[in-house]
Amino acid sequence: SRQHQQGQQQSEDKPPSHYEHQMISNMLVCGDGDLSYSASIAPILQKMGIHLTATVLESQEDHERVYKSSKSNADTITSSSPNHQVLYSLDATKLS
């Protein structure tokens, strides 16, 4: 019936269940500018048990000089979980 088909479609459009998101254990964010994106998701990922690695191309010294919120955002990331980290001087195009 049409109602049954609509019900099936609605169930397919639902967001992943708690069980499904647990299939993800690590997240890598490459080239996160001033680290604000990673800082915004770090507490959420910690609650989900997902380890976060945020990377930027610049050295830590250069990054903090260029981005005023660099240190604050990095602190937010690393203080959200002992499993979260920020890596500097990492060129994501050269990862293998």
C-alpha positions, 0 to 999 in steps of 0.5 A: 500500500502507499502508506506502507511505502511512505513508512519505509521511505521515512525509516530510510531517511532517519539519521544513523542510530547510536549503534551505527555511529559507534562504527566510527572511532577516529576522525581526522580533520585536515587543514582546519584553518584557525581550528574553530571547526575542530574546536566546535565538534570536539566536545560532541565527539568526546561524548560519542567516544570518537577520537579527533585529530585536527591538523594544520599546515603551519608550524604551531608558532606560525599558526598562533601568530597568524590566527588569534584564536589558534591557542584557544581553539587548540586548548578546547580540542585537547581539553575535551578529551585525552584522545583528541590532538592537534598536529602542526606542520602537517601537509595532508597532501603528503599523507600515505 
